[in-house]
Amino acid sequence: MIPYKTDTDISSYIIFPRFLIPMDLSNDAKVLYALLLDRAGISKKKGYIETDGTIRLYFTVEDAKSKLRRSRQVAMRAFHELESCGLIFRRKQGLGRPAVITLNMPADKRRGAND
């Protein structure tokens, strides 16, 4: 370990939106949303964009389980929490294929709205 100083380079990090902090969600759901937001950035770079400009991303329950280091049940519950409050929408594609996920943000929380 090295101390964090003014010249310390932070090469990799995940954005954690401030609007998640006061929300009535489990910490697992909040971290999952941050992971999905990170994956959306990768999807955007790879060109996974719908005709309306919406970014299409794929993140399976197994991905969530692995990244969160939690059980399958906890990962599924976190997805359900995010769906229930409208922060994500999952469109199933059929047996054996991952769901297409669309991220949503509260309308008043977009970049620049309250900064």
DOLUM-846367 format. One line per 4 residues: number of its first residue (from 0); for each residue x negated, y, z of N, C-alpha, C. Coordinates in pm, 1 decimal, decimal comma. Each point is the difference from the previous one (the first is absolute). Last residue first. Layout:
NUM> X Y Z X Y Z X Y Z; ...
This chain:
114> 2605,2 2061,2 -1053,1 -140,5 17,6 37,1 -31,0 144,9 28,4; 413,2 -255,5 -152,6 -7,3 55,5 135,1 -142,7 23,9 45,1; 104,2 -135,5 -452,1 130,8 44,9 44,8 -5,3 65,9 137,9; -372,2 -216,2 -257,5 20,1 142,9 -10,6 132,1 50,2 56,4
110> -30,1 -507,0 -133,4 -117,0 86,5 11,4 37,5 147,4 -17,6; 393,2 -306,6 168,5 -92,3 -7,0 -112,9 -112,3 102,9 17,8; 399,2 -83,1 287,9 -135,7 -35,8 42,3 -98,9 -12,3 -115,1; 497,3 73,7 4,1 -66,9 119,2 52,7 -144,2 -27,0 41,2
106> 282,1 -354,4 -176,5 -0,9 111,2 -96,0 -76,4 121,1 50,0; -126,4 -503,3 149,1 106,7 95,3 33,9 -13,9 124,2 -88,3; -178,5 -439,7 -212,3 -41,1 91,5 106,2 118,8 86,9 34,9; -120,1 -514,1 -259,1 78,1 122,7 12,0 -57,5 82,4 113,4
102> -154,7 -440,1 -353,5 -12,5 77,1 124,1 87,5 123,3 -7,7; 27,9 -504,7 -240,9 -1,0 143,6 -24,7 -8,1 69,0 135,4; -106,8 -527,2 -212,4 28,3 91,6 110,2 -9,1 143,5 -48,6; 84,3 -536,8 -184,4 -51,3 131,1 -40,5 42,7 97,7 108,8
98> -84,8 -543,1 72,7 96,8 108,4 -16,1 -72,4 126,1 -46,8; -196,3 -496,2 -117,9 8,3 100,4 106,9 104,7 106,8 -31,6; 26,9 -524,5 -156,1 -54,7 127,5 -47,2 15,0 104,6 109,6; 167,6 -456,9 34,7 -143,6 -5,3 -22,0 -63,4 128,7 -48,8
94> 516,5 -41,3 -65,2 -77,4 -96,8 75,3 -147,8 0,0 -39,0; 266,9 451,7 -92,7 26,9 -141,4 -21,7 -97,6 -87,8 75,6; 40,6 489,4 13,5 -19,3 -36,7 -140,0 30,5 -145,7 -28,5; 136,9 436,7 372,1 -42,7 -138,4 -17,5 -7,8 -31,4 -148,9
90> -53,5 471,3 262,8 81,3 -62,5 -103,9 -55,4 -139,4 -25,1; -17,2 399,9 413,7 -60,1 -118,5 -62,7 98,7 -59,7 -99,1; -114,9 494,4 270,3 103,1 -78,2 -68,2 -72,2 -115,8 -66,6; -103,9 376,2 436,0 -37,6 -81,6 -115,5 124,4 -63,1 -60,1
86> 47,2 310,7 348,3 -135,0 38,1 -40,4 -54,7 -84,6 -114,7; 442,3 -16,5 257,2 -9,5 59,8 -132,5 -138,8 40,8 -44,9; 180,1 -242,2 404,3 1,2 146,3 15,4 -22,5 71,3 -133,4; 10,5 -478,4 17,4 119,8 45,6 71,6 6,2 151,7 13,6
82> -387,2 -220,9 -186,1 115,1 -1,5 -91,1 123,2 60,0 66,2; -384,3 -54,1 261,4 -23,3 103,9 -100,5 113,6 6,8 -101,1; 12,4 -341,6 326,0 12,7 131,5 64,4 -15,0 112,0 -102,5; -81,4 -440,5 -144,9 142,7 24,1 20,9 23,7 137,0 65,3
78> -445,4 -150,3 -53,7 60,8 31,4 -130,0 147,6 35,2 17,6; -214,4 -152,0 381,9 -50,6 132,5 -36,0 55,2 43,8 -135,8; 92,9 -437,4 145,8 75,8 98,2 79,1 -43,1 143,2 -34,0; -240,2 -358,1 -190,4 133,3 9,5 -59,4 85,6 103,7 73,7
74> -423,5 -95,7 178,2 -14,8 68,6 -128,9 136,4 18,1 -66,7; -15,7 -252,4 394,9 -23,9 141,6 29,7 -12,1 79,5 -129,9; 39,5 -466,4 -41,9 123,8 56,8 54,5 -15,8 149,2 29,6; -378,0 -252,5 -131,7 90,8 20,9 -113,1 128,9 67,1 47,2
70> -420,6 91,9 310,3 71,2 -117,3 -52,2 86,7 38,0 -119,3; -444,1 285,9 89,9 117,8 -34,1 78,8 66,4 -121,9 -64,3; -364,2 321,6 -147,1 -47,6 -104,9 91,0 109,9 -39,5 98,8; -0,6 318,9 -386,0 41,9 37,0 135,3 -57,5 -94,5 106,5
66> -88,5 -86,4 -460,6 -50,4 134,0 31,2 34,6 43,9 142,7; 165,5 -422,7 -161,9 -145,4 1,5 2,9 -55,2 135,8 44,2; 464,5 -46,3 -63,9 -41,0 -87,6 109,8 -152,0 5,2 17,3; 184,2 214,9 -372,5 27,8 73,9 123,6 -47,7 -79,1 121,4
62> -24,5 -210,6 -418,0 -94,7 112,5 4,3 14,1 75,1 131,7; 313,8 -333,2 -81,8 -130,6 -58,9 32,7 -109,2 106,8 5,3; 426,6 121,4 -142,4 3,8 -23,7 143,8 -133,1 -60,1 44,2; -39,5 283,5 -442,2 78,9 -112,4 49,0 1,4 -5,9 152,5
58> -52,9 373,4 -398,9 -63,5 -27,2 128,6 85,4 -107,1 64,9; -34,3 338,8 -469,8 23,8 -136,1 45,4 -78,0 -20,3 128,6; 213,2 448,1 -309,4 -106,1 -70,9 69,1 45,6 -136,1 46,3; 105,3 475,7 -331,0 41,8 -137,3 27,9 -114,8 -69,1 72,4
54> 168,8 537,5 -75,5 -111,7 -94,1 5,3 52,8 -136,0 44,1; 263,9 406,5 -275,6 -11,0 -71,6 126,7 -114,8 -99,9 -7,2; 165,5 275,1 -369,3 -112,9 51,2 77,0 -19,6 -67,9 135,2; 321,0 -105,8 -365,1 43,4 121,2 71,3 -111,4 59,3 86,8
50> -62,4 -407,3 -249,2 27,4 107,1 -96,3 43,3 130,0 66,8; -314,1 -327,1 285,5 126,3 -17,5 -71,9 21,9 118,9 -93,8; -480,2 -204,5 176,6 92,5 111,7 14,8 122,6 -25,2 -85,8; -492,7 -192,8 112,5 127,0 -66,9 30,9 106,0 106,1 30,8
46> -492,1 54,5 -108,1 104,8 27,7 -97,1 131,0 -72,1 23,0; -436,8 32,5 255,1 6,5 -110,6 -96,6 112,1 18,3 -101,8; -62,1 313,4 356,3 -123,3 0,0 -79,0 3,1 -107,5 -108,5; 356,2 11,9 307,7 4,2 119,9 -84,9 -122,2 3,9 -91,5
42> 19,8 -332,8 329,8 93,8 -28,7 -109,1 7,3 116,8 -97,5; -249,8 58,4 391,6 -68,7 -94,3 -88,8 88,3 -30,6 -121,2; 188,6 261,0 336,7 -107,5 75,0 -65,6 -76,1 -86,3 -98,6; 322,5 -200,8 271,2 64,2 80,2 -104,4 -103,8 83,8 -75,1
38> -131,5 -245,9 381,5 15,8 -87,1 -117,7 65,4 77,3 -114,7; -32,5 221,4 410,2 -134,2 -21,3 -53,9 7,0 -83,9 -127,4; 392,9 53,1 237,4 -35,3 128,1 -60,9 -139,2 -8,6 -63,0; 146,7 -364,6 250,9 73,8 7,4 -126,7 -32,6 129,1 -74,0
34> -176,8 -53,9 430,7 -63,8 -94,3 -92,1 67,6 2,6 -136,6; 195,2 252,0 342,0 -127,9 61,3 -37,5 -75,4 -90,4 -98,2; 395,3 -170,5 182,9 30,7 109,2 -92,1 -129,8 66,6 -47,4; -41,6 -327,4 331,1 34,9 -59,4 -128,5 31,7 108,4 -102,4
30> -68,8 131,9 441,6 -127,1 -35,9 -63,0 25,8 -63,5 -136,9; 378,0 100,2 252,9 -70,0 124,0 -34,5 -131,9 -28,5 -70,5; 248,7 -361,9 171,7 68,2 57,7 -116,2 -70,1 127,9 -45,0; -156,1 -203,9 394,2 -27,8 -85,7 -115,1 62,8 56,8 -126,2
26> 93,2 202,8 412,6 -132,0 38,0 -50,0 -39,2 -85,3 -119,6; 518,5 78,6 80,8 -109,7 -67,3 69,7 -132,1 49,7 -58,1; 417,5 330,7 -9,8 -48,3 -119,8 -69,5 -108,6 -64,3 85,0; 282,1 452,2 -4,8 32,7 -114,2 84,6 -29,4 -129,6 -76,2
22> -251,0 498,8 -65,3 107,8 -88,1 -46,0 16,8 -120,5 92,3; -339,3 368,9 17,3 119,5 6,3 86,1 112,6 -96,3 -39,0; -422,1 -11,1 -253,1 -26,6 -2,5 144,3 127,6 8,4 84,3; -37,8 37,1 -495,2 24,5 -131,9 58,2 -7,7 1,0 153,1
18> -101,0 380,2 -286,5 143,7 -17,6 21,8 33,2 -135,9 61,5; -450,6 129,4 -134,2 43,8 51,7 130,1 147,9 -24,8 26,0; -320,8 -312,8 -320,9 86,2 118,4 -3,5 50,7 39,3 139,0; -451,8 -246,4 -164,7 110,3 -33,1 90,1 89,3 123,6 7,7
14> -413,1 -220,8 -338,8 81,9 114,6 39,7 113,4 -49,6 88,8; -489,6 -235,4 -51,7 139,2 -11,0 -42,6 74,9 122,1 50,5; -550,6 -107,3 -138,0 99,4 22,5 103,0 138,4 -12,0 -59,9; -580,0 -16,6 -99,0 127,4 -64,1 -27,8 96,3 22,9 115,7
10> -440,7 204,8 -19,0 16,4 -46,0 -137,3 137,8 -57,1 -30,0; -258,9 363,3 322,4 110,2 -94,3 19,0 39,5 -46,7 -138,8; -465,1 233,6 225,2 84,1 -24,2 -116,8 106,4 -103,1 35,0; -298,8 372,9 302,2 42,6 -138,7 -14,1 96,1 -12,6 -117,4
6> -214,3 405,4 194,9 -47,7 -52,4 -128,3 38,7 -146,9 -22,1; 117,6 240,3 402,5 46,0 83,9 -110,9 -43,4 -53,1 -135,6; 47,3 -363,6 383,4 -60,6 132,6 -3,8 51,4 75,9 -121,5; 62,4 -474,8 329,0 64,8 78,0 -105,3 -52,0 142,0 7,4
2> -281,3 -448,4 165,7 91,9 107,3 40,6 55,9 73,6 -122,2; -129,0 -524,3 -19,0 -70,0 128,4 -0,5 99,3 107,9 41,4; -73,9 -579,6 30,5 82,8 118,3 0,0 -87,6 125,1 0,0
